[in-house]
Amino acid sequence: MQTIRGQWKASILMALSEAESDIPALQGRLAVADRRVVVRALRELEEDRLIERSAGGTRYSLTSDGSQIIEILGDIARWQRARSKTGT
């Protein structure tokens, strides 16, 4: 849980699950996120080997571990939606 804990990490992973991206595109999808916060989260996700930078260092994509955690995040999102429908 520590690897996805923190500001914007889960949102960044979900965004990268849809398409590889660069920092400006990610920041556009996370409009309220400060650039420094996004860059720090990207570095931490890269250190945890959930994402990787392209050879040129400008685009980010999920690693196989990152893809696996997307499934878990999807399960959590479905669980949360089901809970909110039941009012618990």
C-alpha positions in Angstrom: 0.0 0.0 0.0 2.9 2.3 0.6 3.8 2.4 -3.1 0.5 3.9 -4.1 0.0 6.0 -1.0 0.4 9.7 -1.4 -1.0 12.6 -3.4 -2.0 11.8 -7.0 -0.3 8.4 -7.3 -3.4 6.4 -7.9 -4.7 9.0 -10.3 -1.5 9.0 -12.2 -1.5 5.3 -12.5 -5.1 5.3 -13.7 -4.2 8.0 -16.3 -1.2 6.0 -17.5 -3.4 2.8 -17.8 -5.3 4.6 -20.6 -2.2 5.8 -22.5 1.4 6.6 -22.0 1.9 10.3 -21.3 4.2 13.2 -20.7 4.2 15.5 -17.7 2.1 18.3 -19.3 -0.5 15.9 -20.5 -0.7 14.2 -17.1 -0.9 17.6 -15.4 -3.7 18.5 -17.7 -5.7 15.5 -16.7 -5.0 16.3 -13.0 -5.8 20.0 -13.4 -5.7 20.8 -9.7 -2.3 19.1 -9.1 0.7 21.2 -8.8 3.5 20.4 -11.2 6.0 19.8 -8.4 3.7 17.3 -6.8 3.1 15.4 -10.0 6.9 15.3 -10.7 7.6 14.0 -7.2 4.9 11.3 -7.5 6.2 10.3 -10.9 9.7 9.9 -9.4 8.4 7.8 -6.5 6.4 5.6 -8.8 9.4 5.1 -11.0 11.6 4.2 -8.0 8.9 1.7 -7.0 9.1 0.3 -10.5 5.4 0.9 -11.2 6.1 3.2 -14.1 9.0 3.8 -16.5 10.3 6.7 -18.5 10.9 6.4 -22.2 14.5 6.4 -23.6 14.2 10.1 -24.2 12.9 10.6 -20.7 9.9 12.6 -21.7 7.0 10.0 -21.7 5.9 7.7 -18.9 4.2 4.3 -19.1 3.2 1.5 -16.8 5.5 -1.4 -16.1 4.1 -4.9 -15.7 3.9 -4.3 -11.9 2.0 -1.1 -12.6 -0.4 -2.9 -14.9 -1.1 -5.4 -12.2 -1.8 -2.8 -9.6 -4.4 -1.1 -12.0 -6.5 -4.3 -11.6 -6.4 -3.8 -7.8 -7.2 -0.1 -8.0 -10.2 -1.0 -10.3 -11.4 -3.5 -7.7 -11.1 -0.9 -5.0 -13.0 1.7 -7.1 -15.8 -0.9 -7.7 -16.0 -1.7 -4.0 -16.2 2.0 -3.2 -19.0 2.6 -5.7 -21.0 -0.4 -4.3 -20.6 0.9 -0.8 -21.8 4.4 -1.7 -24.9 2.9 -3.4 -25.8 1.1 -0.2 -25.1 4.1 2.0 -22.5 2.5 4.2 
